[in-house]
Amino acid sequence: MIGLHTQITFDGRFLQRMASNIGRAGSVVSEAAHQWALYDADPVIQANLAGLKLKRRTGHLAQSVRWSFTVQGDKVKGDLWALHYGWVHEYGPMVIRPRTARYLAIPLPAALTPAGVLRKPPRAWANTFVRFGGFSGSGTIFQQRRNMVVPLFRLKRQVTIPQRRWAKPAVDQTLPQLKERVQKALVETLGGQGD
């Protein structure tokens, strides 16, 4: 999996005032950061993956989102991990080419369920034929159904996936809540006054 990394820095004076209990600070900060991920950042990410930025089909990308946090001095480093294709959208545009075949088979509406999930792979369909046309070198896989011909897949040598940021905007939008949660947790647990 590929990740997104973010870091926040706290005022050193705030952490120095809690130096007597700093041994426990790491676990307190880490717990507060996990609470932020669960209650602040994840809902925004899930909304982005449910239609605001990307259309949800199977839900695999949304289910794969994981966080890890490390505390180093006055810094909290957070890493967001998800399935590799999520980062294609986050950091695009990216050109996708077939690895083992000559063409990518892009499913058309007849090959998808109402939720947008592929019904079955191109070679699993019966009564199909391919037509190529034009200078683009692309073609279409059709299926013969009784008295009609239905297009199932568009064949392309490559496609370009545009950038559709879903993670970074959610993190940027909720970073103030992270800082607030961490400072509040430190004050409540270790004592002292926040900045």
GIBELQUI-V943698 format. One record per residue. N is the residue number from 1. SS is DSSP state (@ for helix, = for strand, . for the rest). PSI is psi in degrees with one decimal (NA if undefined). OMEGA is omega as a letter, one per 20 degrees, with the letter a starting at -180 (none if undefined). Layout:
n->[N | N]
ss->[SS | SS]
psi->[PSI | PSI]
omega->[OMEGA | OMEGA]
This chain:
n->[1 | 2 | 3 | 4 | 5 | 6 | 7 | 8 | 9 | 10 | 11 | 12 | 13 | 14 | 15 | 16 | 17 | 18 | 19 | 20 | 21 | 22 | 23 | 24 | 25 | 26 | 27 | 28 | 29 | 30 | 31 | 32 | 33 | 34 | 35 | 36 | 37 | 38 | 39 | 40 | 41 | 42 | 43 | 44 | 45 | 46 | 47 | 48 | 49 | 50 | 51 | 52 | 53 | 54 | 55 | 56 | 57 | 58 | 59 | 60 | 61 | 62 | 63 | 64 | 65 | 66 | 67 | 68 | 69 | 70 | 71 | 72 | 73 | 74 | 75 | 76 | 77 | 78 | 79 | 80 | 81 | 82 | 83 | 84 | 85 | 86 | 87 | 88 | 89 | 90 | 91 | 92 | 93 | 94 | 95 | 96 | 97 | 98 | 99 | 100 | 101 | 102 | 103 | 104 | 105 | 106 | 107 | 108 | 109 | 110 | 111 | 112 | 113 | 114 | 115 | 116 | 117 | 118 | 119 | 120 | 121 | 122 | 123 | 124 | 125 | 126 | 127 | 128 | 129 | 130 | 131 | 132 | 133 | 134 | 135 | 136 | 137 | 138 | 139 | 140 | 141 | 142 | 143 | 144 | 145 | 146 | 147 | 148 | 149 | 150 | 151 | 152 | 153 | 154 | 155 | 156 | 157 | 158 | 159 | 160 | 161 | 162 | 163 | 164 | 165 | 166 | 167 | 168 | 169 | 170 | 171 | 172 | 173 | 174 | 175 | 176 | 177 | 178 | 179 | 180 | 181 | 182 | 183 | 184 | 185 | 186 | 187 | 188 | 189 | 190 | 191 | 192 | 193 | 194 | 195]
ss->[. | = | = | = | = | = | = | = | = | . | . | @ | @ | @ | @ | @ | . | . | @ | @ | @ | @ | @ | @ | @ | @ | @ | @ | @ | @ | @ | @ | @ | @ | @ | @ | @ | @ | @ | @ | @ | @ | @ | @ | @ | @ | @ | @ | @ | @ | @ | @ | . | . | . | . | . | . | . | @ | @ | @ | @ | @ | . | = | = | = | = | = | = | = | . | . | = | = | = | = | = | = | = | = | . | @ | @ | @ | @ | @ | @ | @ | @ | . | . | = | = | = | = | . | . | . | . | . | . | = | = | = | = | . | @ | @ | @ | = | . | . | . | . | . | = | . | . | . | @ | @ | @ | . | . | . | = | = | = | = | = | . | . | . | . | . | . | = | = | = | = | = | = | = | . | . | = | = | = | = | = | = | = | = | = | . | = | = | = | = | . | . | . | . | . | . | @ | @ | @ | @ | @ | @ | @ | @ | @ | @ | @ | @ | @ | @ | @ | @ | @ | @ | @ | @ | @ | @ | @ | . | . | . | . | .]
psi->[150.1 | 149.9 | 169.1 | 132.6 | 136.8 | 155.8 | 138.9 | 148.8 | 134.3 | 155.5 | 122.7 | -32.3 | -36.7 | -47.3 | -32.4 | -35.2 | -20.0 | 15.9 | -29.7 | -26.7 | 17.7 | -20.1 | -34.4 | -12.9 | -38.7 | -45.2 | -34.0 | -45.7 | -44.0 | -42.3 | -42.5 | -38.9 | -39.4 | -35.9 | -41.1 | -46.7 | -43.8 | -44.9 | -20.9 | -56.3 | -46.5 | -41.5 | -36.8 | -42.7 | -45.8 | -38.4 | -39.9 | -35.5 | -6.5 | 17.0 | -23.2 | -42.2 | -45.1 | 149.0 | 128.2 | 132.3 | -71.2 | -23.6 | 1.3 | -42.2 | -46.9 | -37.7 | -20.8 | -8.1 | 124.3 | 149.0 | 149.1 | 145.7 | 142.0 | 145.2 | 125.5 | 101.5 | -120.9 | 18.1 | 141.9 | 120.4 | 125.1 | 137.3 | 131.2 | 124.7 | 144.5 | 173.1 | 150.0 | -35.9 | -18.7 | -34.8 | -22.9 | -43.8 | -42.1 | -42.4 | 4.4 | -177.8 | 148.1 | 137.3 | 128.5 | 127.9 | 153.8 | 144.6 | -44.4 | -17.9 | 173.5 | -24.9 | 153.3 | 139.1 | 107.3 | 117.0 | 138.8 | 169.3 | -35.5 | -20.9 | 1.6 | 152.4 | 169.5 | -26.5 | -7.2 | 14.1 | 139.6 | 128.8 | -47.1 | 160.1 | 161.0 | -41.0 | -8.4 | -7.0 | 139.1 | 159.4 | 48.5 | 158.0 | 162.2 | 139.5 | 131.7 | 147.2 | 157.0 | 179.9 | -8.8 | -17.2 | 10.6 | 161.2 | -172.9 | 137.8 | 123.9 | 158.0 | 133.1 | 117.9 | 110.4 | -108.5 | 15.9 | 159.9 | 128.5 | 125.1 | 129.9 | -44.7 | 142.6 | 131.1 | 125.8 | 148.8 | -27.7 | 158.2 | 153.8 | 121.9 | 120.6 | 162.9 | 127.1 | 87.4 | 124.9 | -25.6 | -53.3 | -43.8 | -36.0 | -41.9 | -48.5 | -40.1 | -32.1 | 4.1 | -38.8 | -36.5 | -34.6 | -49.5 | -42.7 | -45.3 | -42.7 | -47.3 | -42.3 | -43.2 | -40.5 | -43.8 | -45.0 | -38.7 | -42.7 | -10.7 | 166.7 | 179.7 | 137.1 | 160.3 | NA]
omega->[r | a | r | a | r | a | r | r | r | r | a | r | r | a | r | r | a | a | a | a | a | r | r | a | a | a | r | r | a | r | r | r | r | r | r | a | a | a | a | a | a | r | r | r | a | r | r | a | a | r | r | r | a | r | r | r | a | a | a | a | a | a | a | a | r | r | r | a | r | r | r | a | a | a | r | r | r | r | r | a | r | r | a | a | r | a | r | r | a | a | a | j | a | r | r | r | r | r | a | a | r | a | r | r | a | a | r | a | a | a | a | r | r | r | r | r | r | r | r | a | a | a | a | a | r | r | a | r | a | r | r | r | r | a | a | a | r | a | a | r | r | r | r | r | a | a | a | r | a | r | a | a | r | r | a | r | r | r | r | r | a | r | r | a | a | a | a | r | r | r | a | a | a | r | r | r | r | a | r | a | a | a | r | a | r | a | a | a | a | a | r | a | r | r | none]
